[in-house]
Amino acid sequence: MPIHPIDPILLSMPESFESRRLLIRAALWGDGAAVNEAVRESTAELSPWMPWAQHIPSVEESEASIRKSRLQFLERKDIRLLLVNKKTGQLVGSSGLHRIDWQVRKFEIGYWVRTSCAGQGYITEAVRAIADFAVQELQAARLEIRCDSRNTQSARVAERAGFTLEGILRNDKLDVQGALRDTMIYSKVRGVEYY
């Protein structure tokens, strides 16, 4: 089935959608304080994997990051999504669709969870909902999850969410310490897992 090109700026895209326990929504100006609180709580767990978690940001730095994300969302260059517990209103973590190729309709799903919400299935739930959103709203042809081969928790999320391990790229990137790392690539593609 041919993919029809579209200028992504013309796409009408919902600002939010829901899973069973989560409100999954675009970042908004003013979200910096909640993101900062979650990152501060979770630095020890995030810093081995996330380059942006190597220092504890100020509230202003978190707000600046949120505002840049908001602009990228509006331009359809990157789709950062915040994960909010529907019952409590607490920020559970963040995810989104990144490294977007609109011609192919390829998106990479990234994610992190705040420490106090880890191990409760929130990220797997969010990844499933975001994958469905990408297919239904954005006509995704390919979804990827990439992670350091040593990040077993991230890999388990990909597997629980129904993604297939396509391979491991050896010596693909530098880790946060500057050492070579291997990257696991998981995917879902149109014609196999969807449609």
C-alpha positions as CSV (number, residue, x, y, z in Angstrom):
1,M,0.0,0.0,0.0
2,P,1.6,3.3,-1.0
3,I,2.2,6.0,1.6
4,H,0.9,9.4,0.6
5,P,3.2,12.3,1.4
6,I,1.9,15.0,3.7
7,D,3.3,18.2,5.1
8,P,3.3,17.3,8.8
9,I,2.4,20.8,9.9
10,L,-1.0,20.3,8.3
11,L,-1.8,17.3,10.4
12,S,-4.5,17.7,13.0
13,M,-3.2,15.8,16.0
14,P,-4.9,15.4,19.3
15,E,-3.2,17.0,22.3
16,S,-4.0,14.1,24.5
17,F,-5.4,10.6,24.7
18,E,-5.9,8.0,27.5
19,S,-5.0,4.5,28.4
20,R,-6.6,2.7,31.3
21,R,-4.7,4.5,34.1
22,L,-3.0,7.3,32.2
23,L,-3.7,10.7,30.6
24,I,-1.0,10.9,27.8
25,R,-0.6,14.4,26.7
26,A,1.6,16.9,24.9
27,A,3.9,19.0,27.1
28,L,2.5,22.4,28.0
29,W,4.2,25.6,29.2
30,G,4.2,25.3,33.0
31,D,5.0,21.6,33.1
32,G,8.6,22.2,34.0
33,A,8.2,22.0,37.8
34,A,6.4,18.6,37.7
35,V,9.0,17.2,35.3
36,N,11.8,18.6,37.5
37,E,10.4,17.0,40.6
38,A,10.2,13.6,38.8
39,V,13.7,13.8,37.4
40,R,15.2,14.9,40.7
41,E,13.5,11.9,42.4
42,S,14.8,9.5,39.7
43,T,18.3,10.7,38.8
44,A,20.0,7.6,40.2
45,E,17.9,5.3,38.0
46,L,18.0,7.5,34.9
47,S,21.6,8.6,34.9
48,P,23.1,5.3,33.7
49,W,21.0,5.4,30.5
50,M,19.9,9.0,29.8
51,P,22.5,11.6,28.6
52,W,20.2,14.4,29.7
53,A,20.1,13.0,33.3
54,Q,23.8,13.5,34.0
55,H,23.2,16.5,36.2
56,I,20.2,17.6,38.2
57,P,18.5,20.4,36.3
58,S,17.1,23.5,37.8
59,V,13.3,24.2,37.6
60,E,14.1,26.8,35.0
61,E,16.1,24.3,32.8
62,S,13.2,21.9,33.0
63,E,10.7,24.6,32.0
64,A,13.0,25.7,29.1
65,S,13.1,22.0,27.9
66,I,9.3,21.8,28.2
67,R,8.8,25.0,26.2
68,K,11.2,23.8,23.4
69,S,9.3,20.5,23.4
70,R,6.0,22.3,23.0
71,L,7.3,24.2,20.0
72,Q,8.6,21.0,18.4
73,F,5.2,19.4,19.0
74,L,3.5,22.3,17.2
75,E,5.9,22.0,14.3
76,R,5.5,18.2,14.3
77,K,9.3,17.7,14.6
78,D,9.2,15.7,17.9
79,I,6.2,14.5,19.9
80,R,7.1,14.6,23.6
81,L,4.3,13.2,25.7
82,L,3.8,13.4,29.5
83,L,2.3,10.5,31.4
84,V,-0.1,11.6,34.1
85,N,-1.9,9.3,36.6
86,K,-5.6,9.9,35.9
87,K,-6.6,9.4,39.6
88,T,-3.9,11.4,41.3
89,G,-2.7,13.9,38.7
90,Q,0.9,12.9,39.5
91,L,3.4,12.9,36.6
92,V,4.4,9.2,36.2
93,G,7.0,9.8,33.5
94,S,7.6,10.8,30.0
95,S,7.5,9.2,26.6
96,G,6.9,10.2,23.0
97,L,7.6,9.8,19.3
98,H,11.0,10.9,18.3
99,R,13.5,10.8,15.4
100,I,10.5,11.2,13.1
101,D,10.7,10.4,9.4
102,W,7.4,11.7,7.9
103,Q,8.1,10.3,4.4
104,V,8.3,6.7,5.7
105,R,6.0,7.4,8.7
106,K,8.7,6.0,11.0
107,F,8.8,7.0,14.7
108,E,11.0,5.9,17.7
109,I,9.3,5.6,21.1
110,G,11.4,6.7,24.0
111,Y,10.3,6.5,27.7
112,W,11.3,6.9,31.3
113,V,9.4,6.5,34.6
114,R,9.8,8.2,37.9
115,T,11.3,6.0,40.6
116,S,8.2,5.9,42.8
117,C,6.1,4.7,39.9
118,A,8.5,2.0,38.6
119,G,7.5,-1.6,38.5
120,Q,3.8,-0.9,38.2
121,G,3.4,-1.4,34.4
122,Y,2.8,2.2,33.6
123,I,5.4,2.4,30.9
124,T,4.3,-0.8,29.1
125,E,0.7,0.6,29.2
126,A,1.9,3.9,27.9
127,V,4.0,2.4,25.1
128,R,1.0,0.2,23.9
129,A,-1.3,3.3,23.9
130,I,1.3,5.5,22.1
131,A,1.9,2.7,19.5
132,D,-1.8,2.5,18.8
133,F,-2.0,6.3,18.6
134,A,0.8,6.4,16.1
135,V,-0.8,3.8,13.9
136,Q,-4.3,5.1,14.1
137,E,-3.7,8.9,14.1
138,L,-0.4,9.2,12.2
139,Q,-0.6,6.1,9.9
140,A,2.8,4.8,11.2
141,A,4.5,2.3,9.0
142,R,7.3,1.6,11.4
143,L,7.7,2.0,15.2
144,E,11.1,1.5,16.9
145,I,12.3,1.2,20.4
146,R,16.1,1.4,20.8
147,C,18.0,0.8,24.0
148,D,21.4,0.0,25.4
149,S,21.8,-3.7,25.3
150,R,22.5,-3.7,29.1
151,N,19.3,-1.8,29.9
152,T,17.2,-4.9,30.6
153,Q,14.3,-3.0,32.1
154,S,13.8,-1.0,28.9
155,A,14.1,-4.1,26.8
156,R,11.5,-5.9,28.9
157,V,9.1,-3.0,28.3
158,A,9.6,-3.4,24.5
159,E,8.9,-7.1,24.7
160,R,5.8,-6.8,26.9
161,A,4.5,-4.1,24.5
162,G,4.7,-6.6,21.6
163,F,7.8,-5.3,19.8
164,T,10.1,-7.7,18.0
165,L,13.8,-7.6,18.5
166,E,15.3,-7.1,15.0
167,G,18.9,-7.1,16.0
168,I,21.7,-5.6,18.0
169,L,24.0,-3.0,16.6
170,R,27.4,-3.7,18.0
171,N,29.6,-0.7,19.1
172,D,26.8,1.6,17.8
173,K,27.0,4.5,20.2
174,L,28.8,5.9,23.2
175,D,27.2,5.4,26.6
176,V,26.9,8.1,29.1
177,Q,30.4,7.3,30.4
178,G,31.9,7.6,26.9
179,A,32.4,3.9,26.3
180,L,31.2,2.0,23.3
181,R,27.8,0.3,23.7
182,D,25.6,-2.0,21.8
183,T,22.1,-0.9,20.8
184,M,19.1,-3.3,20.7
185,I,16.5,-2.4,18.1
186,Y,12.9,-3.5,18.6
187,S,10.1,-2.7,16.1
188,K,6.5,-3.0,15.0
189,V,5.8,-2.6,11.3
190,R,2.7,-2.2,9.2
191,G,1.6,-5.4,7.5
192,V,3.0,-7.6,10.3
193,E,1.8,-6.4,13.7
194,Y,-0.7,-3.9,12.4
195,Y,-3.4,-3.8,9.6
